[in-house]
Amino acid sequence: METVSTLGYDGVEGAREFLDPPQPEALSSMLDSEGLLLPGGYYAANWFDMDWRPREFNALRQRAELYAGVGAKYLVAASAGSPQRMATAGHMNEGRSDGLSDYQWECLGEAVSLAGELVQVEFGMQLVFHNHAGTYVETAHEVDRFISLTDPNTVFLAPDTGHLAYASIDSTDFIARNISRVRYVHTKDIDLDLLSNGIETGTGYYELVQNGVFTPVGAGSLDFEAILGVLSEADYAGWIIVEQDFTLTDPDVAAGMSIDHLKSLIGS
């Protein structure tokens, strides 16, 4: 098996096996041995329930402390979802009836804004928010509402191209419209024909993932030349992360295909 660095990657995002219990020394040793950076780590939470806020913020501090301790500059935040939302992700992109109430949206906007301030002040990190199918920040309306309700000084964006497409959102347009808040990008490709067929047959998110709806970058339906073009025009200098939730092929092959395609477009 090839290592991440051998394939040409400069870093890895998070490291689940080092999280519970937190193992900062082991994580740091692994990164150093492979010559890798850890740009950011993931944290999904219930931001929209006031009763959950104390425990979510305690967990946030623990996660941020671990990641900042190994040099991470970004906390990649996301919303919690529900079994119903996961089962019907992508099925109701024009409007869902099972979303958050106005009160819950206000709680979410406030909580994520405060979380962004917390990681800035206490850990020197930036909070970047990751849209995700099956969560309460999935559809175009939900993502736009999230952006409007959060503080642009403490909450930035980590658009995921695959999850945007899952919700029928054009990644190129979305990134262009919100480029001032984009600090981190997840490149994920998707087979839109497989997604469309799955939606028609009522297939849920997890089953579609296992069926290979997300492909190596360059093997799916998305136009990464256009996506990278928008970033280049804006002089984007942040991280571009390859994220492959699941692959039907050898993971080394999939990871190699993705970075080779991106490098062919970037010219490096």
C-alpha positions in Angstrom: 0.0 0.0 0.0 1.3 3.4 -0.9 1.4 6.2 1.7 -0.4 9.4 1.3 2.8 11.3 0.9 4.1 8.9 -1.8 1.0 9.6 -3.8 1.9 13.3 -3.8 -0.4 14.7 -1.0 0.9 17.4 1.3 -1.4 16.6 4.2 -4.4 14.7 5.6 -7.6 16.0 7.1 -8.3 14.8 10.6 -7.4 11.3 11.8 -10.4 9.4 13.3 -8.3 6.7 15.0 -6.5 9.3 17.1 -9.7 11.0 18.4 -11.3 8.8 21.0 -9.4 8.9 23.3 -7.4 12.0 22.1 -3.9 10.9 21.2 -2.0 14.1 20.2 1.5 12.6 20.6 0.7 9.6 18.4 -1.0 11.8 15.8 2.0 14.2 15.7 4.4 11.3 15.4 2.5 9.8 12.5 2.4 13.1 10.7 6.1 13.7 11.2 7.1 10.2 10.1 5.2 10.7 6.8 6.2 14.3 6.3 2.6 15.4 6.3 0.6 18.4 7.5 -2.8 18.3 9.1 -4.6 21.4 7.8 -7.9 20.8 9.5 -10.2 18.5 11.4 -13.9 17.7 11.2 -16.6 18.4 13.8 -20.3 17.8 13.2 -22.7 19.0 15.9 -26.3 19.8 16.9 -25.9 23.6 16.7 -29.7 24.2 16.7 -30.8 23.0 20.2 -29.9 25.3 23.1 -30.0 22.3 25.5 -27.2 20.7 23.5 -25.0 23.8 23.4 -22.9 23.3 26.5 -21.9 19.7 25.7 -21.3 20.5 22.0 -19.0 23.4 22.9 -17.1 21.2 25.4 -16.6 18.7 22.8 -15.6 21.4 20.3 -12.9 22.6 22.6 -11.5 19.1 23.0 -11.4 18.6 19.3 -9.9 22.0 18.5 -7.2 21.5 21.2 -6.2 18.2 19.6 -6.1 19.6 16.1 -4.4 22.9 17.0 -1.8 20.9 18.9 -0.6 19.3 15.7 -0.6 22.5 13.7 -4.1 22.6 12.2 -5.4 26.0 11.2 -9.0 25.1 10.4 -11.9 23.5 12.2 -14.2 22.0 9.6 -17.6 22.2 11.1 -20.9 20.7 9.9 -24.5 20.3 11.0 -26.0 17.1 12.4 -28.6 15.4 10.3 -31.3 12.8 10.9 -32.2 9.3 9.7 -35.1 10.8 7.7 -32.8 13.4 6.1 -30.2 10.8 5.2 -32.8 8.5 3.7 -34.2 11.3 1.5 -31.1 13.4 0.8 -31.2 14.9 -2.6 -34.8 14.0 -3.1 -36.4 17.4 -2.3 -33.9 20.0 -3.4 -36.6 22.5 -4.3 -37.9 22.6 -0.7 -38.1 20.3 2.3 -40.8 20.2 5.0 -38.6 18.6 7.6 -36.1 21.4 8.1 -35.3 23.6 11.0 -37.8 26.0 12.5 -37.1 29.7 12.5 -36.1 29.5 16.1 -33.7 26.6 15.4 -32.2 28.5 12.6 -31.5 31.5 14.9 -29.9 29.1 17.4 -27.8 27.5 14.7 -26.6 30.9 13.4 -25.7 32.1 16.8 -24.0 28.9 18.0 -21.8 28.5 14.9 -20.8 32.2 15.0 -19.9 31.8 18.7 -18.0 28.6 17.9 -16.0 30.4 15.2 -15.1 33.1 17.7 -14.1 30.5 20.2 -11.7 28.6 17.9 -10.2 31.9 16.7 -9.6 33.4 20.2 -8.7 30.2 22.1 -6.9 28.2 19.4 -5.9 30.5 16.6 -8.0 28.6 14.1 -10.6 29.5 11.6 -14.0 27.7 11.5 -14.9 26.7 8.0 -18.4 25.2 7.5 -18.9 22.1 5.3 -22.3 21.6 3.6 -23.4 17.9 3.7 -26.2 15.9 2.2 -28.6 14.5 4.8 -27.9 17.3 7.3 -30.0 20.4 8.1 -27.7 22.5 5.9 -28.1 20.6 2.6 -30.3 22.4 0.0 -29.6 25.6 -1.8 -32.1 27.4 0.4 -30.6 26.0 3.6 -27.0 26.7 2.6 -27.9 30.3 1.7 -29.8 30.8 4.9 -26.9 29.5 6.9 -24.6 32.0 5.2 -27.0 34.8 5.9 -27.3 34.0 9.6 -23.6 33.5 10.5 -21.0 36.1 11.3 -18.7 36.6 8.2 -15.9 37.5 10.6 -15.9 34.2 12.5 -17.6 31.7 10.1 -16.0 30.9 6.8 -16.9 28.2 4.2 -15.5 24.9 3.2 -17.7 24.1 0.2 -17.8 20.4 -0.8 -18.3 20.1 -4.5 -19.8 16.6 -4.3 -22.3 17.4 -1.6 -23.3 20.7 -3.5 -24.0 18.6 -6.6 -26.0 16.1 -4.5 -28.3 19.0 -3.7 -28.4 20.2 -7.3 -26.2 23.2 -6.5 -23.7 24.3 -9.1 -20.3 24.3 -7.4 -18.7 26.8 -9.8 -21.5 29.3 -9.3 -21.7 28.7 -5.5 -18.0 29.2 -5.0 -17.9 32.3 -7.2 -20.9 33.9 -5.3 -19.3 33.2 -1.9 -15.6 33.4 -2.7 -15.1 36.1 0.0 -15.9 33.5 2.7 -14.3 30.5 1.1 -11.2 29.4 3.0 -11.0 25.7 2.4 -12.3 23.5 -0.4 -13.4 19.8 -0.5 -13.1 18.4 -4.0 -15.4 15.5 -4.4 -16.7 14.1 -7.7 -20.0 12.5 -8.3 -21.8 10.3 -10.9 -24.9 12.4 -11.6 -26.5 9.6 -13.7 -26.2 7.2 -10.8 -27.5 9.9 -8.4 -30.5 10.6 -10.7 -31.4 6.9 -11.0 -31.1 6.5 -7.2 -33.4 9.5 -6.6 -35.9 8.0 -9.0 -35.9 4.7 -7.2 -36.0 6.3 -3.7 -32.5 5.2 -2.8 -31.1 6.7 0.4 -27.8 8.5 0.8 -25.8 5.7 2.5 -26.8 3.1 -0.1 -25.9 5.5 -2.9 -22.5 6.1 -1.4 -21.9 2.4 -1.1 -23.0 2.0 -4.8 -20.2 4.4 -5.8 -22.1 7.7 -6.3 -18.9 9.6 -5.3 -16.1 8.9 -7.7 -12.4 9.8 -7.8 -11.9 13.4 -8.9 -12.1 13.5 -12.7 -14.0 10.2 -13.0 -17.4 11.7 -12.4 -19.6 14.4 -13.8 -18.2 17.7 -12.3 -16.2 20.2 -14.2 -13.1 20.8 -12.0 -11.4 22.9 -14.6 -14.2 25.5 -14.1 -14.1 25.1 -10.4 -10.4 25.6 -10.2 -10.7 28.5 -12.6 -12.9 30.4 -10.2 -10.5 29.8 -7.4 -7.5 30.9 -9.5 -9.2 34.1 -10.7 -9.8 34.9 -7.0 -6.2 34.2 -6.1 -7.3 31.5 -3.7 -4.4 30.3 -1.7 -6.1 27.9 0.7 -6.1 24.2 0.9 -7.8 22.0 -1.7 -8.7 18.7 -0.1 -9.5 15.5 -1.9 -12.3 13.7 -0.1 -13.4 10.2 -1.1 -16.1 9.0 1.2 -16.1 5.5 -0.2 -14.6 3.9 -3.3 -15.4 0.7 -5.2 -11.8 0.6 -6.4 -8.5 0.3 -4.5 -8.2 3.3 -2.2 -4.6 3.9 -3.4 -5.7 3.9 -7.0 -8.7 6.3 -6.3 -6.5 8.7 -4.3 -3.9 8.6 -7.1 -6.4 9.3 -9.8 -7.8 12.3 -7.9 -4.5 14.0 -7.2 -3.3 13.3 -10.8 -6.4 14.9 -12.3 -6.2 18.0 -10.1 -2.5 18.4 -10.8 -3.1 18.1 -14.5 -5.6 21.0 -14.3 -3.5 23.1 -12.0 -0.3 22.5 -14.0 1.9 21.3 -11.3 
